[in-house]
């Protein structure tokens, strides 16, 4: 099993060396933990797909440490500037036309590339020290619940990462919002850590396109994703039909009135905060999935702010 190392100066320097040498490093971001390789090294990037058993048709995100680096990998249009100023570093990924520096394996052969600048200090330090953009999906077996702690990565990937940097629990807890600037008007391809309402305020006219495409244009678009091994159903309280002898778990935004009828209960936010709920979502799903339940019932949350991203994850988990 790959060793977990606290993300201090020494371990980040060693992790950067691993990246430069073509290895894989799991590192923390504010959204989830990533599994990263040098974005310009196609052989290293291929190891990501092998480690995750990820289909080659699913593109990756290139993580950069500043806007100038982003321009090495993508042709950044003028419309991106207000977004970069307001939301970078942070959980916003921009899809733009790629440059020749990006190998086809990173973009699954597409002519566009997804780029973001994470805000976690360990992620930024790793990218700067490595001296290259880092291509990274979430650090988990493909399609399963994303990791929000270093321990999650170690339990799922074992020694498939050459190092796991521990930067604590992820603050945002769901993946980045993905906005395509290759479309006119700009188009939301994945709901995530930046609320769609805030992007609309900044850009004005945007489209939201969260349906299932024939071929993924960006990560997180497949019908079944972010999934537990235990069957999950999204049900209102009135629609719940717990059968006698069934071990049922409940995932709810706020505490239920009758918790005793469930074999396990996970509450995402006692105050009903959607941001707190997003931060707790994947850890709560993991705990329920580990309880040997027959079924997990997830109660829907309001579809506003980060609730849109939460419901997107739950729908794909239940597919």
C-alpha angles and dihedrals in degrees: 000000000000113000121251111230126190107246098249129140095273096048092045090053090051091046090051090053090052090052092049090049093055099263134132125251128185109216137176124252129176089259109041137323114282133210105222142193136168103288091216096053110081094189091054091047089051088061089061091058091047094048093051097034083234119169113247090232091070111087126220133227121245111222117209135181099222143009093259090059090049089060090059090063103031141028098245111207124217091252088067095065099083089045093051091048094050105033107027124122090037148073098311122111119195122206113212140153109292127236127229089262091074114085115225091243090067093056097034087243095305121135091230129074131205113227133180141167110222120214100215107112093222092053092050092046091050093050093047093046093047090051095219142079112269120224109211142161122185114300100246139090108288115278097009129114111295119249121247098177134045089243090059088056093048092049094050107034102028109183096349088102116063090216137005115210113208113214098158129255117336112258100211097034100198127075124268125282109253118216121184114217089178086078128071113248095025113261132216107226098173130021113227149128097340109064115239089231091063092051090050090053090054101041105023107210115048133149125224116219112174098148124118111269123207088244125021114253092185137006119288099034100109117110095241114040141129084037135171120216088232114078111259126201127187107223138161116232090257092055097050112117108180109188123219111271093012118133102222127180124204129214110192137167093227133015113292122236094236109031093160094077092065127075089221135005130200118190115199098198128358089203094047094246110162091203091054089045092054091050091052099039104094095039090051091050090050093052092050091046090055094055098080091241126171092222143355120221115203117195113217120252126213110283099232133096108354090347087084090060092044093053091046089056093046093049092051091045090053096045 
